[in-house]
Amino acid sequence: AYEMSDDECWHRLGLEALRQGNHQVVEMSYQRTKNFERLSFLYLLTGNVEKLRKMLRIAEMRRDIMGRFHNALFLGSASERV
């Protein structure tokens, strides 16, 4: 996947890594394919609050209203959801 730089390869690698429980490879594949929704959910499942906060800031910079809402919901931040 590194050499090919193909999103489809990264996506398939992420699916297989997820099936095998290798969340580090899943995280890397979601980052490479810019799959922000799944990446946020992965951080929620692994309990990585710091990276969830970072995803909230990224959603704000991208002006992604639903991404911002979901990340704020995952973080339990009522003020950010409004």
N, C-alpha and C positions, 0 to 999 in steps of 0.2 A: 504494500500500500504506500510506503514511503516513496519508492522509486516511481511508481505510476502516477501519484498525485491525483488519483481518480476518486471522486466522491462516492461512486457506487462501490468501489473496493473498500473504502473506509466504512461505509454503511454496513456492508456484509461482515467486515471484520468486527464491527461493534455488536452486531446481532449475535455472532458466534461467541464473542467474549462474554456477552450478557448471559447467554445460555450456559456457559461454563462457570460463571460467577466471578470473572476477572474484571472488577469494576474499574481498575486503573486503565485498562485498555479501552473499556467502554467510554470512560471520560475523555480519553485522548481522541477517540473516533468522533464523539459528539462535538468536541471542540473543533476538529479539523473540518467537519461538515457544517459547522455553525448551526447545529440543531439545539437551539437555546431552550426550547420547552423540555425536551428530554433530559438535557443537561441539568436544568433546575430540579427536575423530579429525581434524578440520580443523587444530587446533593441532598435533597430532602430525605431520601431513603438511607443514605449513608450518614446522615446527621452532621453534615459539613455546613454549619451555620455561616461561617466566614465567607465561603464561596457562594452561598445563597445571597448574602448581602451584596457581594460583587455582581451577581447576576441581576439583582434589583437595580444597581447603578447602571449596568449595561442596558437594561430595558429602558431606563429613563433617558439615556443618551440616544438610543435608537427610536425614541418616542413610540415605544410599543406599549400601548395602554393595557392590553390583556396580559402581556408578559409582566408588566409592573404589578398588576393586580394579583396575578398568581404567585409571584415571588413574595409580595407583601403578605398574602394569605398563608403561604408556607412558613413565613417568619413570625406570623402572629402579630403583625404590625397594623393595627386598626387605622392609625393616622395616615399611613401610606396608601391604604385602599381607597380612601376618599378622594 
